[in-house]
Amino acid sequence: MLGLLLARAGVDVSVLEKHADFLRDFRGDTIHPSTLEVMHELGLLDDLLKLPHQKVSQLNGYFGELALTIADFSHLPVRCPYIAFMPQWDFLNFLTKHASLYPTFKLRMQAEVTGLMEEAGQVVGLLATTPEGPLEVRASLVVGADGRHSIVRTQAGLRVDEIGAPMDVLWFGLSRRPADPEASMGRFDIGRIFITLNRGDYWQCGFVIPKGSVEQLREKGLPAFRASVAQLAPFAADRVGELQDWNAIKLLTVKVDRLTQWYRSGLLCIGDAAHAMSPVGGVGINLAIQDAVAAANLLAVPLRDGQVTTEDLCRVQQRRTFPTRLTQRMQLFMQNQVIRRVLNSTGELTPPLAIKLLARFPFLRRIPARLIGMGVRPEHVRA
Ligand SMILES: Cc1cc2nc3c(=O)[nH]c(=O)nc-3n(C[C@H](O)[C@H](O)[C@H](O)COP(=O)(O)OP(=O)(O)OC[C@H]3O[C@@H](n4cnc5c(N)ncnc54)[C@H](O)[C@@H]3O)c2cc1C
């Protein structure tokens, strides 16, 4: 997104992606109302919505046997008052296709960043490996948007505050049949949380487990795991045999952290590289995109003029720190008050007060809708 915005503003940009394609499945599939608003501001919304997607106006779930709506987006004052569920590789291919229309944009796939080039304490470029051999890229600014295991932030020596998360996620697919439900769903049950995301011909499933407990689960054996999945998603009980071995089930480690300083002279981190987000609320993609919009708004002109300073970079952090801190604080609240309690529960599951209130008073569902759908301090394209 930042590559597209800067190229569109006349800045020469090279985007390096270590993989040969964008077909990763670990990132979630949510395009939020605020991102759809950004796409409208770019004049790309109608084209984007021609790609296959599901419109989700409400987030529904089960808490024990209590069926409830957690968020209702239909009242948001935006063009698209819903979350569009679209595989993220379709979204990224769409962005890069449009960015490639600008002569200022270059995308280099299979280019894995391995280090930074520094001169007199300033970052002046980066080193990468490609199938054709090593690559050196000189740049007036290096932006680390390389996710929660960012090599850029490690190499830059930026200090990380670990905030922590009580869970990890087992991530796997199960085929989807025409008679299955349409809606993506979250189910909270005794000691377990299970998420199903509708990806058209298959379900992307997330089985949330207490952090560090994967070995215990494996020791109990695959048949026991399959039985749990069948219990949590009865409509898919006839397909759990598709999980033939543990290789079909990926462990995604959840991290929540934040850099104390997101920049150095010649370098800036944004998205998960600056602040790894928990999957709670499915807001990490939105926050990463909002960082990109804010960074483009603040940096396009100095970059074009070749005069980007650390003060400019500091302004990006100042602009985005408040939304990041507040969102992470809310994620921590949910992790500690809901997720930890559910995962540790052994007896009857009683919904926490916040859940009971949402079930009782429908207008309260507008609050999570606003926080999830728009986030704090939504950004608008100005560059
Ligand atoms: C299990 C799980 C489920 C989630 N579900 C959701 C959800 O439904 N909705 C939501 O909004 N958020 C979700 N999140 C959070 C979300 O995935 C992140 O917050 C978001 O992807 C951050 O975007 P990003 O662009 O900063 O990083 P990423 O999406 O991680 O992208 C980083 C990119 O950099 C590339 N890269 C990495 N290292 C290098 C390198 N050395 N050289 C070149 N390229 C490199 C990667 O291949 C990748 O393409 C989830 C997180 C987890 C763990």
The ligand as a Tripos MOL2 file, in Angstrom:
@<TRIPOS>MOLECULE
LIG
   53    58     1     0     0
SMALL
NO_CHARGES

@<TRIPOS>ATOM
      1 C1         -3.1680  -16.3300   13.2330 C.3       1 LIG1
      2 C2         -3.3290  -14.8740   12.8700 C.ar      1 LIG1
      3 C3         -4.5220  -14.4520   12.2640 C.ar      1 LIG1
      4 C4         -4.7160  -13.1070   11.9710 C.ar      1 LIG1
      5 N1         -5.9070  -12.7210   11.4150 N.ar      1 LIG1
      6 C5         -6.1150  -11.4110   11.1150 C.ar      1 LIG1
      7 C6         -7.3350  -10.9690   10.5020 C.ar      1 LIG1
      8 O1         -8.2440  -11.7500   10.2150 O.2       1 LIG1
      9 N2         -7.4570   -9.6410   10.2240 N.ar      1 LIG1
     10 C7         -6.4670   -8.7370   10.4990 C.ar      1 LIG1
     11 O2         -6.6430   -7.5380   10.2370 O.2       1 LIG1
     12 N3         -5.3060   -9.1290   11.0660 N.ar      1 LIG1
     13 C8         -5.1000  -10.4400   11.3740 C.ar      1 LIG1
     14 N4         -3.9120  -10.8260   11.9540 N.ar      1 LIG1
     15 C9         -2.8480   -9.8210   12.1350 C.3       1 LIG1
     16 C10        -2.2530   -9.5050   10.7430 C.3       1 LIG1
     17 O3         -1.8700  -10.7060   10.0910 O.3       1 LIG1
     18 C11        -1.0450   -8.5680   10.8020 C.3       1 LIG1
     19 O4         -1.2570   -7.5470   11.7610 O.3       1 LIG1
     20 C12        -0.8070   -7.9370    9.4060 C.3       1 LIG1
     21 O5         -0.6200   -8.9560    8.4440 O.3       1 LIG1
     22 C13         0.4020   -6.9990    9.4120 C.3       1 LIG1
     23 O6          0.6540   -6.5730    8.0840 O.3       1 LIG1
     24 P1          2.1330   -6.2400    7.6120 P.3       1 LIG1
     25 O7          2.0090   -5.8100    6.1830 O.co2     1 LIG1
     26 O8          2.7720   -5.3250    8.5910 O.co2     1 LIG1
     27 O9          2.9450   -7.6150    7.6960 O.3       1 LIG1
     28 P2          2.7080   -9.0010    6.9350 P.3       1 LIG1
     29 O10         1.3080   -9.1580    6.4940 O.co2     1 LIG1
     30 O11         3.2990  -10.0410    7.8150 O.co2     1 LIG1
     31 O12         3.5830   -8.8460    5.6120 O.3       1 LIG1
     32 C14         4.9920   -8.8500    5.6510 C.3       1 LIG1
     33 C15         5.5090   -9.1650    4.2480 C.3       1 LIG1
     34 O13         6.9150   -9.0310    4.2310 O.3       1 LIG1
     35 C16         7.4850  -10.1770    3.5940 C.3       1 LIG1
     36 N5          8.8110  -10.3760    4.1820 N.ar      1 LIG1
     37 C17         9.0950  -10.8100    5.4360 C.ar      1 LIG1
     38 N6         10.4240  -10.8490    5.6210 N.ar      1 LIG1
     39 C18        10.9780  -10.4130    4.4820 C.ar      1 LIG1
     40 C19        12.3310  -10.2320    4.0350 C.ar      1 LIG1
     41 N7         13.3690  -10.5070    4.8500 N.pl3     1 LIG1
     42 N8         12.5560   -9.7680    2.7820 N.ar      1 LIG1
     43 C20        11.5240   -9.4920    1.9310 C.ar      1 LIG1
     44 N9         10.2260   -9.6570    2.3030 N.ar      1 LIG1
     45 C21         9.9610  -10.1150    3.5450 C.ar      1 LIG1
     46 C22         6.5150  -11.3130    3.9230 C.3       1 LIG1
     47 O14         6.6470  -12.3910    3.0020 O.3       1 LIG1
     48 C23         5.1680  -10.5830    3.8070 C.3       1 LIG1
     49 O15         4.6890  -10.5670    2.4810 O.3       1 LIG1
     50 C24        -3.7010  -12.1680   12.2640 C.ar      1 LIG1
     51 C25        -2.4840  -12.5860   12.8390 C.ar      1 LIG1
     52 C26        -2.2950  -13.9240   13.1570 C.ar      1 LIG1
     53 C27        -1.0070  -14.3590   13.8090 C.3       1 LIG1
@<TRIPOS>BOND
     1     1     2 1
     2     2     3 ar
     3     2    52 ar
     4     3     4 ar
     5     4     5 ar
     6     4    50 ar
     7     5     6 ar
     8     6     7 ar
     9     6    13 1
    10     7     8 2
    11     7     9 ar
    12     9    10 ar
    13    10    11 2
    14    10    12 ar
    15    12    13 ar
    16    13    14 ar
    17    14    15 1
    18    14    50 ar
    19    15    16 1
    20    16    17 1
    21    16    18 1
    22    18    19 1
    23    18    20 1
    24    20    21 1
    25    20    22 1
    26    22    23 1
    27    23    24 1
    28    24    25 2
    29    24    26 1
    30    24    27 1
    31    27    28 1
    32    28    29 2
    33    28    30 1
    34    28    31 1
    35    31    32 1
    36    32    33 1
    37    33    34 1
    38    33    48 1
    39    34    35 1
    40    35    36 1
    41    35    46 1
    42    36    37 ar
    43    36    45 ar
    44    37    38 ar
    45    38    39 ar
    46    39    40 ar
    47    39    45 ar
    48    40    41 1
    49    40    42 ar
    50    42    43 ar
    51    43    44 ar
    52    44    45 ar
    53    46    47 1
    54    46    48 1
    55    48    49 1
    56    50    51 ar
    57    51    52 ar
    58    52    53 1
@<TRIPOS>SUBSTRUCTURE
     1 LIG1         1 GROUP 0 **** ****
